Amino acid sequence: MATEIERKFLVVDDDWQAHAAPGVRYRQGYLANSARASIRVRLGGDRAWLNLKGATLGVSRQEFEYPIPVGDAERILETFCVRPWIDKTRYLVEHQGHQWEVDVFAGDNQGLVVAEIELGAEDEHFEHPPWLGEEVSGDPRYYNARLVEHPYKDW
């Protein structure tokens, strides 16, 4: 069993871009989304995954991720996934020994930009980059699974 420890923040300006690696476009759709878990398929660049995530308990949750063929992922997205899909570009940004994932959303979630950091422990210390805003780790509106049901454009 894998445990993901992740914290999520809003991004307040574009200063992160000066330190970002080239972005990768992700499309992801949900096969199931319940109070207990979500099951999604994700395409990113020339790779694809099937992902199962448990309900969030604080900033930790169980997560299982398996690579799958890109063609299968495309077919699953088209055939089985709820729409609208999540469409975003992910940029990796190094800051003070940690890697941040900055997601710039498109489509129905255009205008939303969030930064996530995965940690080894819930109490692990990390430096906040100057472009980091309010923490939204505990706000379900910002979960990708929720953004499918209630897109940012409708807030």
KOLROZA-450751 format. One record per atom (N, C-alpha, C): z, y, x. Coordinates in nm, 2 decimals, decimal comma. Each point is the difference from the previous one (the first is absolute). Layout:
N
<up=Z; north=Y; east=X> $
...
This chain:
155
<up=0,00; north=-0,12; east=0,08> $
<up=0,00; north=0,12; east=-0,08> $
<up=0,00; north=0,12; east=0,09> $
<up=-0,08; north=0,10; east=-0,04> $
<up=-0,01; north=0,13; east=0,08> $
<up=0,07; north=0,11; east=-0,08> $
<up=0,07; north=0,08; east=0,07> $
<up=0,06; north=0,12; east=-0,07> $
<up=-0,06; north=0,13; east=0,06> $
<up=-0,05; north=0,08; east=-0,09> $
<up=-0,05; north=0,13; east=0,03> $
<up=0,11; north=0,10; east=-0,02> $
<up=0,02; north=0,09; east=0,11> $
<up=0,09; north=0,11; east=-0,01> $
<up=-0,09; north=0,12; east=0,02> $
<up=-0,02; north=0,08; east=-0,11> $
<up=-0,09; north=0,11; east=0,01> $
<up=0,06; north=0,12; east=-0,07> $
<up=-0,03; north=0,12; east=0,06> $
<up=0,04; north=0,12; east=-0,06> $
<up=-0,12; north=0,09; east=-0,02> $
<up=-0,01; north=0,07; east=-0,11> $
<up=-0,11; north=0,07; east=-0,04> $
<up=0,03; north=0,15; east=-0,02> $
<up=-0,09; north=0,09; east=0,04> $
<up=0,03; north=0,14; east=0,00> $
<up=-0,13; north=0,07; east=-0,05> $
<up=0,02; north=0,12; east=-0,06> $
<up=-0,12; north=0,08; east=-0,03> $
<up=-0,03; north=0,07; east=0,13> $
<up=-0,13; north=0,05; east=0,01> $
<up=-0,05; north=0,07; east=0,12> $
<up=-0,02; north=0,14; east=-0,05> $
<up=0,05; north=0,10; east=0,08> $
<up=0,00; north=0,14; east=-0,04> $
<up=-0,11; north=0,08; east=0,06> $
<up=-0,07; north=-0,05; east=0,11> $
<up=-0,11; north=0,08; east=0,05> $
<up=-0,09; north=-0,10; east=0,08> $
<up=-0,11; north=0,05; east=0,05> $
<up=-0,10; north=-0,08; east=0,07> $
<up=0,02; north=-0,01; east=0,15> $
<up=0,11; north=0,04; east=0,05> $
<up=0,03; north=0,00; east=0,15> $
<up=-0,01; north=-0,15; east=0,06> $
<up=0,03; north=-0,10; east=-0,08> $
<up=-0,01; north=-0,14; east=0,04> $
<up=-0,14; north=-0,03; east=0,05> $
<up=-0,10; north=0,06; east=-0,05> $
<up=-0,14; north=-0,04; east=0,03> $
<up=-0,03; north=0,02; east=0,14> $
<up=0,06; north=0,09; east=0,07> $
<up=-0,02; north=0,02; east=0,15> $
<up=0,04; north=-0,12; east=0,08> $
<up=0,09; north=-0,09; east=-0,06> $
<up=0,05; north=-0,11; east=0,08> $
<up=-0,04; north=-0,14; east=-0,06> $
<up=-0,09; north=0,01; east=-0,10> $
<up=-0,04; north=-0,13; east=-0,07> $
<up=-0,11; north=-0,07; east=0,06> $
<up=0,00; north=-0,13; east=-0,01> $
<up=-0,11; north=-0,09; east=0,04> $
<up=-0,10; north=0,01; east=-0,12> $
<up=-0,12; north=-0,04; east=0,03> $
<up=-0,10; north=0,00; east=-0,11> $
<up=0,05; north=-0,08; east=-0,12> $
<up=-0,03; north=0,05; east=-0,12> $
<up=0,05; north=-0,06; east=-0,12> $
<up=-0,08; north=-0,12; east=-0,04> $
<up=0,06; north=-0,09; east=-0,08> $
<up=-0,06; north=-0,11; east=-0,06> $
<up=0,01; north=0,01; east=-0,15> $
<up=-0,11; north=-0,02; east=-0,07> $
<up=0,00; north=0,01; east=-0,15> $
<up=0,06; north=-0,13; east=-0,05> $
<up=0,09; north=0,01; east=-0,10> $
<up=0,05; north=-0,12; east=-0,07> $
<up=-0,03; north=0,01; east=-0,15> $
<up=-0,03; north=-0,11; east=-0,05> $
<up=-0,01; north=-0,02; east=-0,15> $
<up=0,09; north=-0,12; east=-0,03> $
<up=0,08; north=0,03; east=-0,10> $
<up=0,09; north=-0,11; east=-0,04> $
<up=0,02; north=-0,01; east=-0,15> $
<up=0,01; north=-0,12; east=-0,05> $
<up=0,02; north=-0,02; east=-0,14> $
<up=0,11; north=-0,09; east=-0,03> $
<up=0,05; north=0,00; east=-0,12> $
<up=0,12; north=-0,08; east=-0,03> $
<up=-0,04; north=-0,11; east=-0,10> $
<up=0,04; north=-0,12; east=0,03> $
<up=-0,02; north=-0,12; east=-0,08> $
<up=0,12; north=-0,01; east=-0,10> $
<up=0,11; north=0,04; east=0,05> $
<up=0,13; north=-0,01; east=-0,08> $
<up=0,09; north=0,11; east=0,05> $
<up=0,08; north=0,05; east=-0,10> $
<up=0,10; north=0,10; east=0,04> $
<up=0,11; north=-0,01; east=-0,10> $
<up=0,11; north=-0,05; east=0,04> $
<up=0,11; north=-0,01; east=-0,09> $
<up=0,13; north=0,05; east=0,06> $
<up=0,11; north=0,00; east=-0,07> $
<up=0,13; north=0,05; east=0,05> $
<up=0,04; north=-0,08; east=0,12> $
<up=-0,05; north=-0,13; east=0,02> $
<up=0,05; north=-0,08; east=0,11> $
<up=-0,09; north=0,00; east=0,12> $
<up=-0,13; north=0,02; east=-0,02> $
<up=-0,10; north=0,00; east=0,11> $
<up=-0,13; north=0,05; east=-0,04> $
<up=-0,08; north=0,03; east=0,11> $
<up=-0,14; north=0,04; east=-0,02> $
<up=-0,09; north=-0,09; east=0,09> $
<up=-0,12; north=-0,03; east=-0,05> $
<up=-0,09; north=-0,08; east=0,07> $
<up=-0,13; north=0,09; east=0,01> $
<up=-0,05; north=0,02; east=0,12> $
<up=-0,11; north=0,09; east=0,02> $
<up=-0,10; north=-0,06; east=0,10> $
<up=-0,12; north=0,05; east=-0,01> $
<up=-0,11; north=-0,03; east=0,10> $
<up=-0,03; north=0,13; east=0,06> $
<up=-0,02; north=0,00; east=0,13> $
<up=-0,03; north=0,13; east=0,07> $
<up=-0,12; north=-0,03; east=0,10> $
<up=-0,09; north=0,10; east=0,00> $
<up=-0,11; north=0,01; east=0,09> $
<up=0,02; north=0,12; east=0,09> $
<up=-0,01; north=-0,03; east=0,13> $
<up=0,02; north=0,11; east=0,10> $
<up=-0,10; north=-0,02; east=0,12> $
<up=-0,10; north=0,09; east=0,00> $
<up=-0,10; north=-0,02; east=0,11> $
<up=-0,07; north=-0,13; east=-0,02> $
<up=0,00; north=-0,09; east=0,10> $
<up=-0,07; north=-0,13; east=-0,01> $
<up=0,10; north=-0,11; east=-0,02> $
<up=0,12; north=0,03; east=-0,06> $
<up=0,10; north=-0,10; east=-0,02> $
<up=0,05; north=0,00; east=-0,14> $
<up=0,06; north=-0,11; east=-0,04> $
<up=0,06; north=0,00; east=-0,14> $
<up=0,12; north=-0,09; east=0,00> $
<up=0,09; north=0,03; east=-0,10> $
<up=0,13; north=-0,07; east=-0,01> $
<up=0,04; north=-0,02; east=-0,14> $
<up=0,07; north=-0,11; east=-0,02> $
<up=0,08; north=-0,02; east=-0,13> $
<up=0,14; north=0,03; east=0,03> $
<up=0,07; north=0,08; east=-0,08> $
<up=0,13; north=0,04; east=0,03> $
<up=0,09; north=-0,02; east=-0,12> $
<up=0,12; north=-0,05; east=0,03> $
<up=0,10; north=-0,02; east=-0,11> $
<up=0,13; north=0,08; east=0,05> $
<up=0,04; north=0,09; east=-0,09> $
<up=0,12; north=0,09; east=0,04> $
<up=0,10; north=-0,02; east=-0,11> $
<up=0,13; north=-0,02; east=0,04> $
<up=0,11; north=-0,01; east=-0,09> $
<up=0,04; north=0,14; east=-0,05> $
<up=0,08; north=0,01; east=-0,10> $
<up=0,05; north=0,12; east=-0,05> $
<up=0,08; north=0,07; east=0,11> $
<up=-0,01; north=0,13; east=0,00> $
<up=0,07; north=0,08; east=0,11> $
<up=0,15; north=0,00; east=-0,03> $
<up=0,08; north=-0,03; east=0,11> $
<up=0,14; north=0,02; east=0,00> $
<up=0,03; north=0,09; east=0,11> $
<up=0,02; north=0,13; east=-0,04> $
<up=0,02; north=0,10; east=0,11> $
<up=-0,13; north=0,02; east=0,07> $
<up=0,00; north=-0,01; east=0,13> $
<up=-0,13; north=0,01; east=0,08> $
<up=-0,05; north=-0,13; east=0,05> $
<up=0,07; north=-0,11; east=-0,04> $
<up=-0,04; north=-0,13; east=0,04> $
<up=-0,05; north=-0,09; east=-0,11> $
<up=-0,10; north=-0,08; east=0,03> $
<up=-0,04; north=-0,10; east=-0,10> $
<up=-0,08; north=-0,11; east=0,07> $
<up=-0,01; north=-0,11; east=-0,07> $
<up=-0,07; north=-0,12; east=0,05> $
<up=-0,15; north=0,03; east=-0,01> $
<up=-0,07; north=-0,04; east=0,10> $
<up=-0,15; north=0,02; east=0,00> $
<up=-0,06; north=-0,12; east=0,07> $
<up=-0,11; north=-0,05; east=-0,06> $
<up=-0,08; north=-0,10; east=0,06> $
<up=-0,15; north=0,05; east=0,00> $
<up=-0,07; north=-0,01; east=0,11> $
<up=-0,13; north=0,04; east=0,01> $
<up=-0,09; north=-0,10; east=0,07> $
<up=-0,12; north=-0,03; east=-0,06> $
<up=-0,08; north=-0,10; east=0,05> $
<up=-0,15; north=0,05; east=0,01> $
<up=-0,06; north=-0,02; east=0,12> $
<up=-0,14; north=0,04; east=0,01> $
<up=-0,09; north=-0,09; east=-0,09> $
<up=-0,10; north=0,07; east=-0,06> $
<up=-0,09; north=-0,08; east=-0,08> $
<up=-0,14; north=0,05; east=0,03> $
<up=-0,11; north=-0,07; east=-0,03> $
<up=-0,14; north=0,04; east=0,03> $
<up=-0,03; north=0,13; east=-0,08> $
<up=-0,07; north=0,09; east=0,07> $
<up=-0,03; north=0,13; east=-0,06> $
<up=-0,08; north=-0,02; east=-0,13> $
<up=-0,10; north=-0,09; east=0,00> $
<up=-0,07; north=-0,03; east=-0,12> $
<up=0,08; north=-0,05; east=-0,12> $
<up=0,10; north=-0,08; east=0,03> $
<up=0,10; north=-0,04; east=-0,11> $
<up=0,07; north=0,12; east=-0,05> $
<up=0,05; north=0,09; east=0,09> $
<up=0,08; north=0,11; east=-0,04> $
<up=-0,09; north=0,09; east=-0,09> $
<up=-0,12; north=0,03; east=0,04> $
<up=-0,09; north=0,08; east=-0,08> $
<up=-0,02; north=-0,06; east=-0,14> $
<up=-0,02; north=-0,13; east=-0,01> $
<up=-0,01; north=-0,07; east=-0,13> $
<up=0,12; north=0,01; east=-0,08> $
<up=0,12; north=-0,02; east=0,06> $
<up=0,13; north=0,01; east=-0,07> $
<up=0,02; north=0,14; east=-0,05> $
<up=-0,03; north=0,10; east=0,08> $
<up=0,01; north=0,14; east=-0,05> $
<up=-0,08; north=0,03; east=-0,12> $
<up=-0,13; north=-0,04; east=0,01> $
<up=-0,09; north=0,02; east=-0,11> $
<up=0,03; north=-0,08; east=-0,13> $
<up=0,05; north=-0,12; east=0,02> $
<up=0,02; north=-0,09; east=-0,11> $
<up=0,14; north=0,00; east=-0,07> $
<up=0,10; north=0,01; east=0,08> $
<up=0,13; north=-0,02; east=-0,05> $
<up=0,10; north=0,12; east=0,00> $
<up=-0,03; north=0,10; east=0,08> $
<up=0,10; north=0,10; east=0,02> $
<up=-0,01; north=0,11; east=-0,10> $
<up=0,12; north=0,05; east=-0,03> $
<up=0,01; north=0,12; east=-0,10> $
<up=-0,06; north=0,12; east=0,07> $
<up=-0,06; north=0,08; east=-0,08> $
<up=-0,06; north=0,13; east=0,05> $
<up=0,08; north=0,11; east=-0,06> $
<up=0,00; north=0,11; east=0,07> $
<up=-0,07; north=0,03; east=0,12> $
<up=0,06; north=-0,06; east=0,12> $
<up=-0,08; north=-0,03; east=0,10> $
<up=0,06; north=-0,06; east=0,13> $
<up=0,06; north=0,12; east=0,08> $
<up=0,08; north=-0,04; east=0,09> $
<up=0,05; north=0,10; east=0,10> $
<up=-0,11; north=0,02; east=0,10> $
<up=-0,03; north=0,12; east=0,03> $
<up=-0,11; north=0,04; east=0,10> $
<up=0,07; north=0,10; east=0,09> $
<up=0,01; north=-0,04; east=0,13> $
<up=0,07; north=0,09; east=0,09> $
<up=-0,05; north=-0,02; east=0,14> $
<up=0,02; north=0,10; east=0,09> $
<up=-0,04; north=-0,01; east=0,14> $
<up=0,14; north=0,00; east=0,07> $
<up=0,02; north=-0,10; east=0,09> $
<up=0,12; north=-0,01; east=0,08> $
<up=-0,02; north=0,05; east=0,14> $
<up=0,08; north=0,08; east=0,05> $
<up=0,00; north=0,05; east=0,14> $
<up=0,13; north=-0,04; east=0,06> $
<up=-0,01; north=-0,05; east=0,13> $
<up=0,12; north=-0,04; east=0,08> $
<up=0,03; north=0,12; east=0,09> $
<up=0,13; north=0,04; east=0,00> $
<up=0,04; north=0,11; east=0,07> $
<up=0,13; north=-0,04; east=0,08> $
<up=0,00; north=0,02; east=0,13> $
<up=0,11; north=-0,03; east=0,09> $
<up=0,09; north=0,12; east=0,00> $
<up=0,13; north=-0,02; east=-0,01> $
<up=0,09; north=0,11; east=0,01> $
<up=0,14; north=-0,05; east=0,06> $
<up=0,03; north=0,04; east=0,11> $
<up=0,13; north=-0,03; east=0,06> $
<up=0,04; north=-0,15; east=0,00> $
<up=-0,10; north=-0,08; east=0,04> $
<up=0,02; north=-0,14; east=0,01> $
<up=-0,01; north=-0,08; east=-0,13> $
<up=-0,04; north=0,06; east=-0,10> $
<up=-0,03; north=-0,07; east=-0,13> $
<up=-0,14; north=0,03; east=-0,05> $
<up=-0,05; north=-0,10; east=-0,07> $
<up=-0,13; north=0,01; east=-0,06> $
<up=0,01; north=0,04; east=-0,14> $
<up=-0,06; north=0,10; east=-0,04> $
<up=-0,01; north=0,05; east=-0,14> $
<up=-0,13; north=-0,04; east=-0,06> $
<up=0,00; north=-0,04; east=-0,13> $
<up=-0,13; north=-0,02; east=-0,07> $
<up=-0,01; north=0,11; east=-0,10> $
<up=-0,10; north=0,09; east=0,01> $
<up=-0,02; north=0,11; east=-0,09> $
<up=-0,12; north=-0,04; east=-0,09> $
<up=0,03; north=0,00; east=-0,13> $
<up=-0,10; north=-0,04; east=-0,10> $
<up=-0,04; north=0,12; east=-0,08> $
<up=-0,13; north=0,02; east=0,01> $
<up=-0,07; north=0,11; east=-0,08> $
<up=-0,07; north=-0,06; east=-0,11> $
<up=0,05; north=0,02; east=-0,12> $
<up=-0,06; north=-0,07; east=-0,12> $
<up=-0,12; north=0,08; east=-0,05> $
<up=-0,09; north=-0,08; east=-0,06> $
<up=-0,12; north=0,05; east=-0,06> $
<up=-0,01; north=-0,05; east=-0,15> $
<up=-0,10; north=0,03; east=-0,07> $
<up=-0,02; north=-0,04; east=-0,14> $
<up=0,10; north=0,06; east=-0,09> $
<up=0,06; north=-0,08; east=-0,08> $
<up=0,10; north=0,05; east=-0,10> $
<up=0,13; north=0,05; east=0,06> $
<up=0,02; north=-0,03; east=0,13> $
<up=0,12; north=0,04; east=0,07> $
<up=-0,03; north=0,11; east=0,11> $
<up=-0,12; north=0,06; east=-0,01> $
<up=-0,04; north=0,11; east=0,09> $
<up=0,11; north=0,11; east=0,00> $
<up=0,02; north=0,04; east=0,13> $
<up=0,10; north=0,11; east=0,01> $
<up=0,14; north=-0,06; east=0,05> $
<up=0,02; north=-0,12; east=-0,01> $
<up=0,13; north=-0,06; east=0,04> $
<up=-0,02; north=-0,05; east=0,15> $
<up=0,10; north=0,04; east=0,08> $
<up=0,00; north=-0,04; east=0,14> $
<up=0,14; north=-0,04; east=0,03> $
<up=0,02; north=-0,13; east=0,04> $
<up=0,13; north=-0,05; east=0,04> $
<up=0,00; north=-0,06; east=0,14> $
<up=0,12; north=0,00; east=0,06> $
<up=0,02; north=-0,06; east=0,13> $
<up=0,10; north=-0,11; east=-0,01> $
<up=-0,03; north=-0,12; east=0,05> $
<up=0,10; north=-0,11; east=0,00> $
<up=0,03; north=-0,04; east=0,14> $
<up=0,12; north=-0,05; east=0,02> $
<up=0,05; north=-0,05; east=0,13> $
<up=0,06; north=-0,13; east=-0,03> $
<up=-0,04; north=-0,11; east=0,08> $
<up=0,07; north=-0,13; east=-0,01> $
<up=0,10; north=-0,01; east=0,10> $
<up=0,12; north=-0,04; east=-0,03> $
<up=0,12; north=-0,01; east=0,09> $
<up=0,04; north=-0,14; east=0,02> $
<up=0,08; north=-0,02; east=0,11> $
<up=0,06; north=-0,13; east=0,03> $
<up=0,13; north=-0,02; east=-0,07> $
<up=0,06; north=0,11; east=-0,05> $
<up=0,13; north=-0,01; east=-0,07> $
<up=0,01; north=0,12; east=-0,09> $
<up=0,07; north=-0,01; east=-0,11> $
<up=0,01; north=0,11; east=-0,09> $
<up=0,07; north=0,12; east=0,06> $
<up=0,09; north=-0,01; east=0,10> $
<up=0,07; north=0,11; east=0,06> $
<up=-0,07; north=0,04; east=0,13> $
<up=-0,12; north=-0,05; east=0,03> $
<up=-0,06; north=0,04; east=0,13> $
<up=-0,03; north=0,15; east=0,00> $
<up=0,03; north=0,06; east=0,11> $
<up=-0,02; north=0,14; east=0,02> $
<up=-0,15; north=0,03; east=0,03> $
<up=-0,05; north=0,11; east=-0,05> $
<up=-0,14; north=0,04; east=0,03> $
<up=0,00; north=0,15; east=-0,01> $
<up=-0,09; north=0,06; east=0,08> $
<up=-0,02; north=0,15; east=0,00> $
<up=-0,09; north=0,03; east=-0,11> $
<up=0,03; north=0,11; east=-0,08> $
<up=-0,09; north=0,04; east=-0,11> $
<up=-0,10; north=0,10; east=0,06> $
<up=-0,13; north=-0,03; east=-0,01> $
<up=-0,10; north=0,09; east=0,04> $
<up=0,00; north=0,13; east=-0,08> $
<up=-0,04; north=0,11; east=0,06> $
<up=0,01; north=0,13; east=-0,07> $
<up=-0,09; north=0,00; east=-0,13> $
<up=-0,10; north=-0,08; east=-0,01> $
<up=-0,08; north=0,00; east=-0,12> $
<up=0,05; north=-0,09; east=-0,11> $
<up=0,12; north=-0,06; east=0,02> $
<up=0,06; north=-0,08; east=-0,10> $
<up=0,08; north=0,08; east=-0,10> $
<up=-0,01; north=-0,04; east=-0,13> $
<up=0,07; north=0,07; east=-0,11> $
<up=0,10; north=-0,09; east=-0,06> $
<up=0,02; north=0,02; east=-0,13> $
<up=0,10; north=-0,08; east=-0,07> $
<up=-0,01; north=-0,15; east=0,00> $
<up=0,11; north=-0,07; east=0,02> $
<up=-0,01; north=-0,14; east=-0,01> $
<up=-0,01; north=-0,05; east=-0,14> $
<up=-0,10; north=-0,09; east=-0,03> $
<up=-0,02; north=-0,05; east=-0,13> $
<up=0,01; north=-0,16; east=-0,01> $
<up=0,07; north=-0,05; east=0,10> $
<up=0,01; north=-0,15; east=0,01> $
<up=0,05; north=-0,06; east=-0,13> $
<up=0,10; north=0,07; east=-0,07> $
<up=0,06; north=-0,06; east=-0,12> $
<up=-0,07; north=0,05; east=-0,12> $
<up=-0,10; north=0,07; east=0,00> $
<up=-0,07; north=0,06; east=-0,12> $
<up=-0,12; north=-0,09; east=-0,03> $
<up=0,01; north=-0,08; east=-0,11> $
<up=-0,10; north=-0,10; east=-0,03> $
<up=-0,14; north=0,07; east=-0,04> $
<up=0,00; north=0,13; east=-0,03> $
<up=-0,13; north=0,06; east=-0,02> $
<up=-0,10; north=-0,01; east=0,12> $
<up=0,06; north=-0,01; east=0,12> $
<up=-0,08; north=-0,01; east=0,12> $
<up=-0,04; north=-0,14; east=0,04> $
<up=0,05; north=-0,10; east=-0,07> $
<up=-0,04; north=-0,14; east=0,04> $
<up=-0,15; north=-0,01; east=-0,04> $
<up=-0,08; north=-0,07; east=0,09> $
<up=-0,14; north=-0,02; east=-0,03> $
<up=-0,02; north=-0,07; east=-0,13> $
<up=0,09; north=-0,10; east=-0,03> $
<up=-0,02; north=-0,07; east=-0,13> $
<up=0,02; north=0,09; east=-0,12> $
<up=0,09; north=0,10; east=0,02> $
<up=0,02; north=0,09; east=-0,11> $
<up=-0,12; north=0,10; east=-0,01> $
<up=-0,05; north=0,04; east=0,11> $
<up=-0,11; north=0,10; east=0,00> $
<up=-0,13; north=-0,06; east=-0,07> $
<up=-0,01; north=-0,13; east=-0,01> $
<up=-0,11; north=-0,06; east=-0,08> $
<up=0,02; north=0,03; east=-0,15> $
<up=0,13; north=-0,01; east=-0,04> $
<up=0,03; north=0,02; east=-0,14> $
<up=0,01; north=0,14; east=-0,04> $
<up=0,06; north=0,08; east=0,09> $
<up=0,02; north=0,15; east=-0,03> $
<up=-0,05; north=0,08; east=0,12> $
<up=-0,13; north=0,02; east=0,01> $
<up=-0,06; north=0,07; east=0,12> $
<up=0,05; north=0,14; east=0,01> $
<up=0,00; north=0,04; east=0,13> $
<up=0,05; north=0,14; east=0,03> $
<up=-0,07; north=0,11; east=-0,08> $
<up=-0,12; north=-0,02; east=-0,03> $
<up=-0,08; north=0,10; east=-0,08> $
<up=0,07; north=0,03; east=-0,14> $
<up=0,08; north=-0,10; east=-0,05> $
<up=0,06; north=0,02; east=-0,13> $
<up=0,14; north=0,05; east=0,00> $
<up=0,05; north=0,03; east=0,12> $
<up=0,14; north=0,04; east=0,01> $
<up=0,02; north=0,14; east=-0,06> $
